[in-house]
Amino acid sequence: MYARGVETRERLIEATRELLWERGYVGTSPKAIQARSGVGQGSMYHHFQGKPDLALAAIRRSADELRARAETEFARPGTVVERISAFLRRERDVLKGCPIGRLTQDPDVMADPDLRRPVKETFAWLTDRLAGLLAEGRANGEFGAALDPVATATALVAVLQGGYVLARAADSAEAFGRAVDGALGLLAAEVRRP
């Protein structure tokens, strides 16, 4: 019985994650969640107090997944540029956009402090993590002393999110690839030559 309850909860969270990514908060109705997950209304309200509670669980799950995927690339061996490149170039569904970044355009999510918090925290974490890597690269001599880790990290996050927007607007993943190539080219220009 416990395993089935966990499975039901997971199906609800995953269905809500997908719907939030595809339709936004308003378009993610309880009926749509139930239809996507195959879970009845009674079970939905057994596991969650309501749509906001379920949406928060789904947003947190998306945020946790983004962090875990990023950390996999950041923690690998190699230079700072190689690790950041691996993160920016990792396989992703560019035309669907970023599941966290898309939420910043959702007025209902941004108006609710509880729903907004994991979005804000995820971007703060990503910026801080990138800034830490860049500071590491500056400290170990990979970059010159003039490199500003926080400003550069902020620019990298902005390029990443902007790349999604450009790709969606052009209906082509190539636009995302060009944005990443441009950012990495600028970063490579900061690498100290022996």
Backbone bond lengths (Angstrom), bond angles and torsions (degrees), N, CA, C in turn:
res aa  C-N    CA-C-N  psi(-1)  N-CA   C-N-CA  omega(-1)  CA-C   N-CA-C  phi
1 M - - - 1.452 - - 1.536 110.73 -
2 Y 1.357 115.86 -43.01 1.464 120.08 -179.75 1.523 111.21 -61.65
3 A 1.335 116.48 -44.03 1.464 120.37 -179.48 1.518 110.68 -61.70
4 R 1.315 117.05 -40.03 1.468 120.06 179.78 1.529 110.36 -65.66
5 G 1.353 116.26 -37.04 1.463 120.36 177.62 1.520 111.64 -64.66
6 V 1.327 116.41 -40.97 1.465 120.82 177.56 1.524 109.64 -65.40
7 E 1.323 116.73 -42.59 1.466 120.56 179.05 1.526 111.08 -62.24
8 T 1.306 116.93 -41.91 1.467 121.25 178.70 1.520 110.52 -62.65
9 R 1.319 116.87 -45.99 1.467 121.45 178.67 1.526 110.34 -59.86
10 E 1.327 116.71 -44.41 1.464 121.27 179.47 1.527 111.42 -62.51
11 R 1.310 117.14 -42.51 1.471 120.25 179.32 1.525 110.60 -62.86
12 L 1.319 117.03 -38.92 1.466 120.72 177.53 1.526 111.06 -64.11
13 I 1.331 116.60 -45.47 1.470 120.28 -179.52 1.525 110.32 -64.29
14 E 1.319 117.58 -46.51 1.472 120.28 -178.71 1.518 111.50 -64.12
15 A 1.313 117.74 -41.58 1.468 120.54 178.33 1.523 110.43 -62.68
16 T 1.317 116.39 -41.72 1.468 120.32 179.81 1.521 110.81 -67.06
17 R 1.320 117.77 -40.30 1.474 120.64 176.43 1.522 110.41 -56.91
18 E 1.326 116.52 -49.39 1.469 120.93 -178.99 1.523 110.97 -61.22
19 L 1.315 116.70 -45.09 1.463 120.21 -177.89 1.529 112.07 -67.15
20 L 1.317 117.05 -40.60 1.469 119.45 176.90 1.521 110.41 -60.26
21 W 1.323 116.66 -40.29 1.459 122.36 -179.98 1.528 110.35 -66.57
22 E 1.307 116.69 -41.03 1.464 121.21 -176.81 1.521 113.80 -81.98
23 R 1.350 116.87 -41.33 1.462 120.96 -167.63 1.515 115.43 -119.37
24 G 1.321 117.34 -13.11 1.452 119.41 -174.35 1.524 111.29 82.33
25 Y 1.331 115.44 178.42 1.456 121.14 -174.07 1.525 112.21 -66.23
26 V 1.317 117.84 -48.96 1.465 120.80 -177.64 1.526 110.78 -62.26
27 G 1.318 117.40 -39.90 1.458 121.28 -179.46 1.519 114.11 -75.15
28 T 1.313 116.22 -6.89 1.460 120.90 179.26 1.523 108.41 -97.71
29 S 1.306 114.99 79.72 1.463 120.43 -178.73 1.528 110.50 -82.57
30 P 1.332 117.28 157.17 1.465 119.22 174.71 1.537 112.09 -54.89
31 K 1.326 117.54 -37.89 1.476 119.89 178.41 1.523 111.05 -64.04
32 A 1.331 116.79 -40.94 1.465 120.38 179.05 1.528 110.12 -65.68
33 I 1.317 116.77 -39.89 1.468 120.68 178.58 1.522 109.94 -63.03
34 Q 1.319 115.88 -45.30 1.463 120.16 -179.76 1.526 111.13 -63.52
35 A 1.325 116.39 -42.28 1.470 119.74 179.50 1.527 110.98 -64.81
36 R 1.329 117.54 -43.97 1.466 121.48 -178.16 1.527 111.30 -67.91
37 S 1.319 116.60 -40.10 1.469 120.30 -175.83 1.523 113.44 -85.49
38 G 1.326 116.41 -20.38 1.459 119.84 -175.27 1.517 112.40 73.52
39 V 1.325 116.62 22.71 1.461 122.95 -177.92 1.527 108.44 -111.00
40 G 1.317 116.15 138.69 1.453 121.08 -179.87 1.515 113.24 -76.63
41 Q 1.327 114.66 165.90 1.459 121.60 -177.61 1.529 111.95 -59.96
42 G 1.323 117.00 -41.51 1.459 119.98 -179.36 1.516 112.12 -61.26
43 S 1.321 116.32 -42.79 1.465 120.21 179.23 1.523 111.05 -67.70
44 M 1.334 116.20 -37.27 1.456 119.69 179.56 1.529 110.16 -60.98
45 Y 1.317 116.45 -46.31 1.460 119.71 -178.00 1.528 112.52 -79.82
46 H 1.303 117.02 -11.90 1.465 120.40 171.75 1.532 110.01 -71.93
47 H 1.334 116.00 -38.42 1.468 121.05 -176.44 1.521 113.78 -90.31
48 F 1.322 117.40 -26.70 1.465 121.11 -176.08 1.522 109.96 -136.69
49 Q 1.323 115.74 147.74 1.467 120.74 -178.32 1.524 112.02 -69.38
50 G 1.303 116.80 -25.38 1.453 121.40 -178.85 1.514 110.10 171.94
51 K 1.307 115.93 -173.51 1.457 121.00 -177.98 1.534 112.70 -57.98
52 P 1.340 120.08 -45.36 1.471 118.51 -179.94 1.531 112.94 -59.76
53 D 1.325 116.90 -39.07 1.461 121.23 179.40 1.530 111.06 -65.09
54 L 1.310 116.11 -43.21 1.463 120.91 178.83 1.533 110.57 -68.60
55 A 1.335 117.28 -41.38 1.469 120.44 178.03 1.524 110.53 -61.38
56 L 1.317 117.10 -40.27 1.463 120.13 178.99 1.525 110.59 -62.98
57 A 1.324 117.59 -42.80 1.473 120.60 177.44 1.526 110.47 -61.69
58 A 1.321 116.86 -40.20 1.474 121.19 -179.76 1.527 111.11 -68.07
59 I 1.319 117.19 -42.56 1.473 120.69 179.45 1.526 109.75 -64.92
60 R 1.314 116.26 -42.35 1.478 119.06 177.70 1.518 111.06 -62.04
61 R 1.308 116.99 -40.20 1.466 120.49 179.00 1.527 109.94 -62.89
62 S 1.335 117.38 -44.44 1.466 120.55 178.30 1.523 110.55 -62.18
63 A 1.326 116.65 -41.12 1.462 121.06 179.17 1.528 110.75 -64.22
64 D 1.323 116.70 -44.35 1.466 120.66 178.80 1.525 111.40 -61.94
65 E 1.327 115.98 -40.34 1.467 120.05 179.50 1.524 111.03 -65.96
66 L 1.328 116.95 -42.32 1.466 120.38 178.27 1.530 109.90 -60.40
67 R 1.314 116.87 -45.26 1.467 120.66 179.75 1.525 111.26 -62.44
68 A 1.311 116.66 -44.56 1.475 120.11 -178.37 1.525 110.85 -63.18
69 R 1.327 117.20 -43.39 1.470 119.88 179.20 1.520 111.05 -65.06
70 A 1.318 116.19 -41.80 1.462 119.58 178.87 1.522 110.36 -64.11
71 E 1.313 116.22 -43.79 1.464 120.16 -177.25 1.523 111.55 -64.36
72 T 1.320 117.17 -32.90 1.468 120.41 176.30 1.522 110.27 -57.76
73 E 1.326 116.75 -42.87 1.470 121.11 179.90 1.524 111.14 -74.72
74 F 1.324 117.53 -41.06 1.459 120.85 -176.87 1.527 112.67 -67.86
75 A 1.332 116.91 -29.80 1.464 121.00 -175.58 1.524 113.41 -89.29
76 R 1.318 117.52 -4.86 1.468 119.42 -178.58 1.525 109.97 -70.17
77 P 1.316 117.22 161.73 1.462 119.20 176.50 1.534 110.46 -70.59
78 G 1.307 114.97 157.53 1.455 120.06 177.25 1.513 111.43 129.68
79 T 1.307 114.48 177.67 1.459 119.75 178.04 1.527 109.12 -71.19
80 V 1.302 115.14 167.72 1.462 119.68 177.22 1.529 109.81 -61.83
81 V 1.321 117.42 -43.72 1.468 120.76 179.23 1.526 110.59 -60.79
82 E 1.319 117.38 -41.02 1.471 120.42 178.97 1.526 111.39 -64.03
83 R 1.313 117.58 -40.54 1.465 121.00 -179.20 1.524 111.67 -70.54
84 I 1.319 116.26 -41.05 1.472 119.27 177.34 1.525 109.68 -67.42
85 S 1.323 117.07 -39.88 1.473 120.72 176.99 1.525 110.87 -60.45
86 A 1.322 116.96 -43.34 1.467 120.67 179.43 1.528 110.18 -61.00
87 F 1.319 116.92 -39.77 1.465 120.73 178.18 1.526 111.01 -65.53
88 L 1.321 116.76 -49.25 1.469 119.81 -176.97 1.527 112.79 -68.03
89 R 1.324 116.40 -30.67 1.462 120.32 -176.60 1.538 113.66 -96.19
90 R 1.320 117.33 0.33 1.461 118.24 -177.50 1.531 110.39 -60.42
91 E 1.314 114.85 155.35 1.463 119.93 -178.51 1.525 109.66 -66.13
92 R 1.324 115.84 133.50 1.460 122.16 178.77 1.520 109.04 -156.39
93 D 1.305 116.90 158.59 1.458 121.77 178.25 1.525 107.81 -86.15
94 V 1.318 115.32 83.11 1.460 122.08 -171.94 1.524 112.40 -59.20
95 L 1.310 118.17 -40.73 1.456 120.45 -175.40 1.532 112.93 -71.64
96 K 1.310 117.61 -19.22 1.465 119.46 173.83 1.520 110.77 -80.70
97 G 1.312 117.17 -17.89 1.454 120.73 -178.36 1.518 111.40 84.52
98 C 1.301 115.81 179.00 1.458 122.52 179.49 1.531 108.63 -84.50
99 P 1.331 117.88 128.13 1.464 118.85 -178.86 1.530 113.77 -62.62
100 I 1.308 117.57 -23.88 1.468 120.80 176.38 1.529 110.04 -91.13
101 G 1.314 117.00 -45.22 1.461 120.71 -179.89 1.525 113.00 -59.54
102 R 1.319 116.81 -37.46 1.470 119.85 179.75 1.517 111.76 -63.01
103 L 1.315 116.80 -29.46 1.462 120.10 -179.09 1.524 112.20 -67.29
104 T 1.332 117.87 -22.51 1.464 120.03 178.78 1.521 111.42 -67.05
105 Q 1.331 116.65 -20.01 1.465 121.23 178.77 1.529 112.17 -93.18
106 D 1.328 116.78 2.13 1.453 121.80 -178.57 1.529 108.76 -96.96
107 P 1.337 117.85 107.45 1.466 119.57 -175.43 1.525 113.75 -61.26
108 D 1.326 117.61 -30.20 1.461 119.62 -179.78 1.524 111.50 -71.71
109 V 1.314 117.22 -36.14 1.468 120.76 176.63 1.528 109.76 -69.94
110 M 1.322 116.94 -45.53 1.461 120.44 -177.39 1.530 112.42 -68.56
111 A 1.326 117.92 -25.55 1.467 121.09 179.64 1.522 112.73 -80.29
112 D 1.315 117.34 -17.13 1.462 121.42 -177.87 1.534 108.40 -100.63
113 P 1.331 118.32 112.62 1.476 120.21 -176.82 1.522 113.75 -56.92
114 D 1.332 117.86 -35.19 1.467 120.31 -179.62 1.524 111.48 -69.24
115 L 1.336 117.47 -41.86 1.460 120.74 179.92 1.531 111.07 -73.42
116 R 1.305 116.00 -33.63 1.468 121.13 -179.22 1.532 112.19 -70.39
117 R 1.327 116.57 -34.39 1.475 121.44 -173.03 1.531 113.49 -52.79
118 P 1.354 120.43 -51.20 1.473 117.80 -178.77 1.526 113.02 -65.87
119 V 1.333 117.27 -27.06 1.469 120.43 176.52 1.525 109.03 -67.47
120 K 1.311 115.40 -50.85 1.472 121.46 179.44 1.531 110.83 -59.68
121 E 1.338 116.01 -45.76 1.461 120.27 -178.62 1.529 112.30 -64.44
122 T 1.318 116.76 -35.06 1.464 120.08 -179.84 1.520 111.00 -66.87
123 F 1.325 117.09 -44.95 1.464 119.14 178.71 1.522 111.32 -68.22
124 A 1.320 117.61 -35.28 1.467 120.08 176.18 1.527 109.68 -64.63
125 W 1.349 116.83 -43.29 1.464 120.23 178.90 1.525 110.59 -61.46
126 L 1.330 116.64 -46.93 1.466 120.17 -177.74 1.522 111.15 -62.16
127 T 1.314 116.44 -44.54 1.468 120.13 178.67 1.525 110.74 -63.02
128 D 1.321 116.76 -45.02 1.473 120.56 179.20 1.526 111.63 -63.82
129 R 1.327 116.21 -40.49 1.479 119.77 -178.40 1.529 110.27 -66.03
130 L 1.338 116.13 -43.60 1.466 120.15 177.18 1.530 110.56 -64.54
131 A 1.331 117.25 -41.75 1.468 120.71 178.88 1.530 110.23 -61.69
132 G 1.322 116.46 -38.42 1.467 119.87 177.27 1.517 112.15 -63.83
133 L 1.325 116.01 -42.09 1.463 119.43 177.19 1.525 110.99 -63.15
134 L 1.326 115.96 -44.75 1.464 120.18 -179.20 1.531 110.86 -65.04
135 A 1.327 117.22 -37.52 1.472 120.41 176.15 1.532 110.24 -65.35
136 E 1.335 115.55 -38.21 1.467 120.15 175.92 1.530 109.74 -60.71
137 G 1.328 116.28 -44.43 1.463 120.37 179.27 1.519 112.43 -64.41
138 R 1.317 116.32 -36.92 1.471 119.78 177.60 1.527 109.90 -68.43
139 A 1.339 116.34 -41.68 1.468 120.51 -178.93 1.528 112.41 -66.62
140 N 1.344 117.10 -35.11 1.470 118.87 -178.40 1.528 112.82 -89.62
141 G 1.331 116.61 5.49 1.461 120.62 175.74 1.521 114.92 87.64
142 E 1.319 118.51 3.25 1.471 120.38 178.03 1.533 110.13 -67.11
143 F 1.331 116.34 -35.80 1.465 122.23 177.94 1.521 109.30 -117.32
144 G 1.315 115.42 157.54 1.458 120.24 176.02 1.514 111.29 -73.34
145 A 1.314 116.07 164.65 1.469 122.43 -177.39 1.521 112.52 -65.52
146 A 1.326 118.30 -20.43 1.464 121.02 -177.55 1.528 112.92 -75.95
147 L 1.330 117.94 -14.90 1.461 120.36 -179.31 1.525 110.11 -63.68
148 D 1.321 116.80 128.29 1.463 122.38 176.49 1.526 107.60 -96.58
149 P 1.341 118.33 104.76 1.465 120.58 -175.31 1.531 114.09 -59.07
150 V 1.333 117.79 -41.52 1.470 120.08 -176.76 1.525 110.67 -70.17
151 A 1.322 117.25 -46.21 1.468 119.78 179.40 1.521 110.94 -63.78
152 T 1.320 117.22 -40.86 1.466 120.99 -179.62 1.523 110.69 -67.72
153 A 1.326 117.24 -41.25 1.467 121.01 177.80 1.526 110.59 -62.67
154 T 1.325 116.40 -42.49 1.467 120.66 178.38 1.518 110.56 -61.81
155 A 1.325 116.64 -41.78 1.468 120.87 178.19 1.534 110.94 -64.01
156 L 1.325 117.35 -40.09 1.469 120.32 179.41 1.525 111.55 -64.04
157 V 1.322 117.28 -41.55 1.472 120.46 177.33 1.524 109.69 -65.14
158 A 1.329 117.01 -40.82 1.463 120.68 178.91 1.532 111.23 -64.29
159 V 1.314 117.89 -40.78 1.468 121.48 177.55 1.526 110.28 -64.33
160 L 1.317 116.43 -42.99 1.461 120.35 179.12 1.526 110.68 -58.79
161 Q 1.317 116.73 -51.32 1.467 119.99 -179.08 1.527 111.53 -68.74
162 G 1.314 117.03 -38.82 1.459 120.28 176.68 1.513 112.24 -65.56
163 G 1.327 116.68 -33.39 1.465 120.91 176.47 1.516 111.77 -61.41
164 Y 1.332 116.27 -40.27 1.472 119.89 175.51 1.528 110.56 -60.96
165 V 1.323 116.45 -44.92 1.465 120.87 -178.93 1.523 110.50 -61.91
166 L 1.328 117.30 -46.79 1.464 121.13 179.90 1.527 111.52 -62.40
167 A 1.322 116.59 -41.17 1.468 120.65 179.69 1.519 110.97 -64.35
168 R 1.327 116.88 -43.60 1.467 120.29 179.38 1.533 110.49 -64.96
169 A 1.329 116.67 -41.37 1.466 120.16 -179.43 1.521 111.15 -64.80
170 A 1.333 116.97 -38.93 1.470 121.83 -178.73 1.523 111.93 -86.76
171 D 1.334 116.56 -9.46 1.463 122.24 -174.25 1.527 110.35 54.74
172 S 1.335 113.91 41.73 1.461 120.07 -177.73 1.523 110.13 -152.00
173 A 1.322 116.06 127.59 1.462 120.83 177.48 1.530 111.61 -66.94
174 E 1.325 117.47 -16.18 1.467 120.44 -179.64 1.519 112.11 -59.98
175 A 1.330 116.96 -35.73 1.465 120.35 -179.70 1.529 110.35 -62.80
176 F 1.325 117.01 -39.48 1.458 121.34 177.01 1.526 109.25 -63.70
177 G 1.311 116.71 -46.19 1.461 121.27 179.79 1.518 112.51 -59.18
178 R 1.332 116.75 -40.77 1.468 120.08 178.17 1.527 111.24 -65.82
179 A 1.334 117.18 -39.26 1.469 120.38 178.44 1.527 110.16 -63.06
180 V 1.326 116.80 -43.99 1.461 121.14 178.13 1.527 110.50 -64.42
181 D 1.331 117.24 -44.92 1.465 120.74 177.88 1.527 110.87 -57.36
182 G 1.328 116.34 -42.95 1.459 120.57 179.83 1.515 112.22 -63.52
183 A 1.324 116.37 -44.77 1.469 120.26 179.57 1.522 110.87 -63.70
184 L 1.324 116.20 -43.27 1.465 119.03 -179.95 1.520 111.69 -68.56
185 G 1.322 116.96 -31.96 1.466 120.09 174.97 1.518 111.38 -64.35
186 L 1.317 116.79 -42.36 1.470 120.18 176.88 1.528 111.64 -65.60
187 L 1.333 115.94 -38.85 1.457 119.65 177.59 1.533 111.19 -66.28
188 A 1.312 116.19 -40.96 1.471 120.49 179.79 1.525 110.72 -62.33
189 A 1.325 116.44 -30.90 1.470 119.40 178.48 1.524 111.73 -66.58
190 E 1.328 116.92 -19.71 1.466 121.63 179.05 1.532 112.85 -86.93
191 V 1.337 116.47 -9.07 1.464 119.73 -178.20 1.519 109.01 -71.78
192 R 1.322 115.73 131.97 1.473 120.87 178.88 1.519 108.98 -74.72
193 R 1.288 115.66 136.01 1.463 121.73 177.69 1.511 109.57 -93.48
194 P 1.336 117.16 138.45 1.483 119.11 -179.96 1.510 112.07 -67.11
